[in-house]
Amino acid sequence: MSVQRTLQAYKQERHNCAQSIFRGFQEVRAVPEQTIALAKGLGGGWAPEGRCGALHAAMELAADPEAKERLIRAFVERAGSETCREIKKSRKLSCEECVRVAAEELDKTLKHAD
């Protein structure tokens, strides 16, 4: 359900990658509206360390450091990198596909933590 909500936020509500992750998992992780609004500046490679904004937001919502590491490894395995620039350069995934991958991997990570 959270993955579908994330993609809806990206495609229909026109949120950026980071905002879409926060919106998609808003109910599950009690994400405040302010967090979603502030994430406007995290898309397009502007997340810390040039990280994909979708991955960055997913990491913020992961339960603990171990979960964050699992999330990064799984995302990089599918996207080829954790940085927006490298992902775009390789053309392995589109931005929408990065949002989907980050949401799917976060969903798995959260279920694994339960």
CORKAFEN-V598136 format. One record per pair of residues at least 4 apart in sequence whose ideal C-beta (glycine too) atoms are under 8 Angstrom apart, sorted by sequence separation. I is the first residue (numbers start at 1). J is the second residue. If there is no record, write none. Layout:
i | j
I | J
I | J
This chain:
i | j
1 | 5
2 | 6
3 | 7
4 | 8
5 | 9
6 | 10
7 | 11
8 | 12
9 | 13
10 | 14
15 | 19
16 | 20
17 | 21
18 | 22
19 | 23
20 | 24
21 | 25
22 | 26
25 | 29
26 | 30
31 | 35
32 | 36
33 | 37
34 | 38
35 | 39
39 | 43
42 | 46
43 | 47
47 | 51
51 | 55
52 | 56
53 | 57
54 | 58
55 | 59
56 | 60
57 | 61
58 | 62
63 | 67
64 | 68
65 | 69
66 | 70
67 | 71
68 | 72
69 | 73
70 | 74
71 | 75
72 | 76
73 | 77
74 | 78
75 | 79
76 | 80
82 | 86
83 | 87
84 | 88
85 | 89
86 | 90
93 | 97
94 | 98
95 | 99
96 | 100
97 | 101
98 | 102
99 | 103
100 | 104
101 | 105
102 | 106
103 | 107
104 | 108
105 | 109
106 | 110
107 | 111
108 | 112
109 | 113
110 | 114
8 | 13
10 | 15
15 | 20
26 | 31
31 | 36
41 | 46
42 | 47
45 | 50
47 | 52
51 | 56
62 | 67
76 | 81
81 | 86
87 | 92
93 | 98
9 | 15
10 | 16
25 | 31
47 | 53
62 | 68
76 | 82
80 | 86
81 | 87
87 | 93
10 | 17
13 | 20
45 | 52
46 | 53
75 | 82
80 | 87
15 | 23
23 | 31
45 | 53
47 | 55
48 | 56
51 | 59
79 | 87
93 | 101
22 | 31
44 | 53
47 | 56
59 | 68
62 | 71
81 | 90
9 | 19
10 | 20
13 | 23
26 | 36
43 | 53
47 | 57
72 | 82
80 | 90
9 | 20
42 | 53
87 | 98
59 | 71
80 | 92
7 | 20
22 | 35
23 | 36
58 | 71
59 | 72
79 | 92
80 | 93
6 | 20
9 | 23
22 | 36
39 | 53
42 | 56
79 | 93
6 | 21
9 | 24
42 | 57
78 | 93
8 | 24
55 | 71
6 | 23
7 | 24
19 | 36
22 | 39
55 | 72
58 | 75
5 | 23
6 | 24
39 | 57
5 | 24
6 | 25
79 | 98
4 | 24
5 | 25
19 | 39
55 | 75
3 | 24
5 | 26
15 | 36
18 | 39
19 | 40
2 | 24
79 | 101
2 | 25
16 | 39
19 | 42
52 | 75
78 | 101
16 | 40
18 | 42
19 | 43
55 | 79
2 | 27
17 | 42
18 | 43
2 | 28
16 | 42
17 | 43
75 | 101
16 | 43
52 | 79
55 | 82
75 | 102
78 | 105
16 | 44
18 | 47
31 | 61
52 | 82
75 | 105
51 | 82
52 | 83
53 | 84
74 | 105
21 | 53
29 | 61
51 | 83
52 | 84
21 | 54
50 | 83
51 | 84
20 | 54
49 | 83
50 | 84
71 | 105
74 | 108
17 | 52
18 | 53
22 | 57
50 | 85
52 | 87
71 | 106
74 | 109
17 | 53
18 | 54
21 | 57
25 | 61
16 | 53
17 | 54
20 | 57
21 | 58
47 | 84
18 | 56
19 | 57
22 | 60
45 | 83
71 | 109
18 | 57
22 | 61
45 | 84
70 | 109
17 | 57
21 | 61
44 | 84
45 | 85
54 | 95
67 | 109
70 | 112
45 | 88
55 | 98
67 | 110
54 | 98
58 | 102
62 | 106
54 | 99
57 | 102
58 | 103
61 | 106
67 | 112
52 | 98
63 | 109
67 | 113
54 | 101
55 | 102
58 | 105
62 | 109
63 | 110
54 | 102
58 | 106
62 | 110
54 | 103
61 | 110
64 | 113
52 | 102
63 | 113
58 | 109
17 | 95
21 | 99
25 | 103
20 | 99
24 | 103
17 | 98
21 | 102
25 | 106
29 | 110
17 | 99
21 | 103
28 | 110
20 | 103
11 | 96
17 | 102
21 | 106
25 | 110
10 | 96
7 | 96
10 | 99
7 | 99
6 | 99
7 | 100
6 | 100
7 | 103
3 | 100
6 | 103
3 | 103
2 | 103
3 | 104
2 | 106
3 | 107
2 | 107
